[in-house]
Amino acid sequence: MERKNLDIRKALRVSGIPQWKLAEEYNVSESQFSRLMRKELSVDEKGEIFSLIEKMKKEFKEVNE
């Protein structure tokens, strides 16, 4: 079985943001987010998630400066 949404998974891994934290920002439960990741997301959904990841990375950087 091929894993879906590898680009999002890689972005999370590289950024160090836990999936549960992203799910919280996306306004879904961790389990619901995990289920969403089972199928390839649309370009719009991915764009929204990547925007959240970038926002969270900036916030993390500001807090740790």
N, C-alpha and C positions, 0 to 999 in steps of 0.2 A: 504494500500500500504506500502510495506516494504522499508525503506530507504536504499540506497546502500552506499558502501564505508564508513561504520561506523568507521573503523580504521583510515582512513584519517581525517574524521571529528573530531574524538576524539583527534588525534594528533594536529590538528590546535587549538582546544579549549584549550587543556592543555598548548600548547606553547604560546598562546596569539597572534599568527600570524593571521592577517585578511586574509580571503579568497582572497580578491582582490590583496593583496601583493603577495601571493603564485602564483596566476594566472599570475601576471606580471613577476615573476621569471621563470615561465613555458612557457613564451612567447605566451600567449593567452589572450584574453580579459576576464574580469570578467564574462560576460554573457556566453561566450563559455566554460569557466571552470565549471561554474554552470551546464551547459548542459552535460558536460563530466561526472560529478558526478552523474547524474541520472541513469547511468548504471554501473554495477560492472566493474571496470577497470582490465586490465590484470596484471599479476604479474610484468611484466617489467615496465608498466606505474606506478604502485604503488611504485616500487623500486625507480624509478626516482623521484617521488613526495616526498617520505620519505627522500631521499638524500637531496633534496632541503630544506625540513623542517629542517633537522639537520644543514645544512649549514647556514640557516637563523637564527636559534637559536644561533649558535656560533657567528655570526656577531653581533646579538643583544646584546649578553653577552659582547663582546669586546667593543662595543660602550658605554655600560653602566658601565664599570669598571673604 
